[in-house]
Amino acid sequence: MKRGFYAAGLEAYPWPFVIGQNAVYLAQFGLGAALLWPLSPALAAFYLGLLVYLLGFFLRRHLCTHCFYYGRRCGTGWGLLAARLYPRGSGNYALGVRAAGLTWGSAYLLPLLAGVYLLLAAFTPARLGLFLAFLLVGGLGVGWHRASCVRCKMRCRCPASMARC
C-alpha cells in the first residue's frame, strides 16, 4: 500500500476509547433488547444473537479484512478481532458495506419502533425511562462513532464515515 494512500489519522486508538465505544454499544444493544422483550423474549434474543453474529463475525470478514486497521486497534478494536478470525482481503467489501447499513439501521430501528409501540399501547413511566435511555445511549453511540471517524485513516475512503474530507 502506498504511503499517503490513507488520510492522516491515528495509527492505533487508545484503549480507553476502544473500551468506551464498546461499552456504549453493549449498553445500546442491551437497552434495545429490553425494549423488545415485552413484545417477545424470542425477538429480543434473536435481536441480540443477530447483532453478535453480524457485528462479531460477518462484518469483520467483509469490512475489516479490507481496512487499514486490520490487525490493528481501530476505534472499536474490531480490526484486531478480524485478524484473528480471517485472512486479509477474504471478504466481499461491497457486501459488507450494504450489510453494515442494514445491521446498524436494524440495531436502532427495531428497538425504536418497539419502544414507540409499547408507549402507545401501554404507557408506563418505566417504559418511557427505558425508551429515553435507549435514545440517549443510541445518540451517544452515534457521537462516539463520529469521533472515531474524525481520527480514522480510512475516513476519506469509507462509505460509512461520518467525517468530511
BELVENQUI-V169353 format. One record per residue. N is the residue number from 1. RES is the residue in one small letter. SS is DSSP state (H for helix, E for strand, C for the rest). OMEGA is omega in radians with two decimals (none if undefined). Layout:
n:N res:RES ss:SS omega:OMEGA
n:N res:RES ss:SS omega:OMEGA
This chain:
n:1 res:m ss:C omega:-3.09
n:2 res:k ss:C omega:3.03
n:3 res:r ss:C omega:-3.12
n:4 res:g ss:C omega:3.11
n:5 res:f ss:C omega:-3.14
n:6 res:y ss:C omega:3.10
n:7 res:a ss:C omega:3.01
n:8 res:a ss:C omega:-3.12
n:9 res:g ss:C omega:-3.12
n:10 res:l ss:C omega:3.02
n:11 res:e ss:C omega:3.10
n:12 res:a ss:C omega:3.13
n:13 res:y ss:C omega:3.10
n:14 res:p ss:C omega:-3.13
n:15 res:w ss:H omega:3.12
n:16 res:p ss:H omega:3.10
n:17 res:f ss:H omega:-3.13
n:18 res:v ss:H omega:-3.13
n:19 res:i ss:H omega:3.12
n:20 res:g ss:H omega:-3.13
n:21 res:q ss:H omega:3.12
n:22 res:n ss:H omega:3.10
n:23 res:a ss:H omega:3.10
n:24 res:v ss:H omega:3.12
n:25 res:y ss:H omega:3.11
n:26 res:l ss:H omega:3.10
n:27 res:a ss:H omega:3.14
n:28 res:q ss:H omega:-3.11
n:29 res:f ss:H omega:3.07
n:30 res:g ss:H omega:3.09
n:31 res:l ss:H omega:3.09
n:32 res:g ss:H omega:3.11
n:33 res:a ss:H omega:3.11
n:34 res:a ss:H omega:3.08
n:35 res:l ss:H omega:3.14
n:36 res:l ss:H omega:-3.05
n:37 res:w ss:H omega:-3.13
n:38 res:p ss:C omega:3.09
n:39 res:l ss:C omega:-3.12
n:40 res:s ss:C omega:3.05
n:41 res:p ss:H omega:3.11
n:42 res:a ss:H omega:3.11
n:43 res:l ss:H omega:3.11
n:44 res:a ss:H omega:3.12
n:45 res:a ss:H omega:3.10
n:46 res:f ss:H omega:3.11
n:47 res:y ss:H omega:-3.13
n:48 res:l ss:H omega:-3.14
n:49 res:g ss:H omega:3.12
n:50 res:l ss:H omega:3.12
n:51 res:l ss:H omega:3.09
n:52 res:v ss:H omega:-3.14
n:53 res:y ss:H omega:-3.06
n:54 res:l ss:H omega:-3.10
n:55 res:l ss:H omega:-3.08
n:56 res:g ss:H omega:-3.03
n:57 res:f ss:H omega:-3.02
n:58 res:f ss:H omega:-3.11
n:59 res:l ss:H omega:3.09
n:60 res:r ss:H omega:3.12
n:61 res:r ss:H omega:-2.99
n:62 res:h ss:H omega:3.09
n:63 res:l ss:C omega:-2.96
n:64 res:c ss:H omega:-3.13
n:65 res:t ss:H omega:3.11
n:66 res:h ss:H omega:-2.99
n:67 res:c ss:C omega:3.02
n:68 res:f ss:C omega:-3.05
n:69 res:y ss:C omega:3.04
n:70 res:y ss:C omega:-3.11
n:71 res:g ss:C omega:-3.14
n:72 res:r ss:C omega:-3.12
n:73 res:r ss:C omega:3.06
n:74 res:c ss:C omega:-3.12
n:75 res:g ss:C omega:3.09
n:76 res:t ss:C omega:-3.04
n:77 res:g ss:C omega:-3.06
n:78 res:w ss:H omega:3.04
n:79 res:g ss:H omega:3.06
n:80 res:l ss:H omega:3.12
n:81 res:l ss:H omega:-3.11
n:82 res:a ss:H omega:-3.12
n:83 res:a ss:H omega:3.10
n:84 res:r ss:H omega:-3.07
n:85 res:l ss:H omega:-2.95
n:86 res:y ss:C omega:3.03
n:87 res:p ss:C omega:3.12
n:88 res:r ss:C omega:3.07
n:89 res:g ss:C omega:-3.03
n:90 res:s ss:C omega:-3.11
n:91 res:g ss:C omega:3.10
n:92 res:n ss:C omega:-3.02
n:93 res:y ss:H omega:-3.13
n:94 res:a ss:H omega:3.07
n:95 res:l ss:H omega:3.13
n:96 res:g ss:H omega:3.13
n:97 res:v ss:H omega:3.12
n:98 res:r ss:H omega:-3.12
n:99 res:a ss:H omega:3.13
n:100 res:a ss:H omega:3.11
n:101 res:g ss:H omega:3.11
n:102 res:l ss:H omega:-3.13
n:103 res:t ss:H omega:-3.10
n:104 res:w ss:H omega:3.07
n:105 res:g ss:H omega:3.11
n:106 res:s ss:H omega:-3.14
n:107 res:a ss:H omega:3.11
n:108 res:y ss:H omega:-2.96
n:109 res:l ss:H omega:-3.12
n:110 res:l ss:H omega:3.10
n:111 res:p ss:H omega:3.12
n:112 res:l ss:H omega:3.12
n:113 res:l ss:H omega:3.10
n:114 res:a ss:H omega:3.14
n:115 res:g ss:H omega:3.11
n:116 res:v ss:H omega:3.13
n:117 res:y ss:H omega:-3.12
n:118 res:l ss:H omega:3.12
n:119 res:l ss:H omega:3.11
n:120 res:l ss:H omega:-3.08
n:121 res:a ss:H omega:-3.07
n:122 res:a ss:C omega:-3.10
n:123 res:f ss:C omega:2.92
n:124 res:t ss:C omega:3.08
n:125 res:p ss:H omega:3.13
n:126 res:a ss:H omega:3.12
n:127 res:r ss:H omega:3.10
n:128 res:l ss:H omega:3.11
n:129 res:g ss:H omega:3.11
n:130 res:l ss:H omega:3.13
n:131 res:f ss:H omega:3.13
n:132 res:l ss:H omega:3.08
n:133 res:a ss:H omega:3.10
n:134 res:f ss:H omega:3.13
n:135 res:l ss:H omega:-3.13
n:136 res:l ss:H omega:-3.12
n:137 res:v ss:H omega:3.08
n:138 res:g ss:H omega:3.08
n:139 res:g ss:H omega:3.08
n:140 res:l ss:H omega:3.11
n:141 res:g ss:H omega:3.10
n:142 res:v ss:H omega:3.12
n:143 res:g ss:H omega:3.13
n:144 res:w ss:H omega:3.09
n:145 res:h ss:H omega:3.12
n:146 res:r ss:H omega:3.11
n:147 res:a ss:H omega:3.08
n:148 res:s ss:H omega:-3.12
n:149 res:c ss:H omega:-3.10
n:150 res:v ss:H omega:-3.09
n:151 res:r ss:C omega:-2.99
n:152 res:c ss:C omega:3.07
n:153 res:k ss:C omega:-3.11
n:154 res:m ss:C omega:-2.96
n:155 res:r ss:C omega:-3.12
n:156 res:c ss:C omega:-3.11
n:157 res:r ss:C omega:-3.00
n:158 res:c ss:C omega:3.12
n:159 res:p ss:C omega:-3.13
n:160 res:a ss:C omega:-3.09
n:161 res:s ss:C omega:3.08
n:162 res:m ss:C omega:3.13
n:163 res:a ss:C omega:3.11
n:164 res:r ss:C omega:3.08
n:165 res:c ss:C omega:none
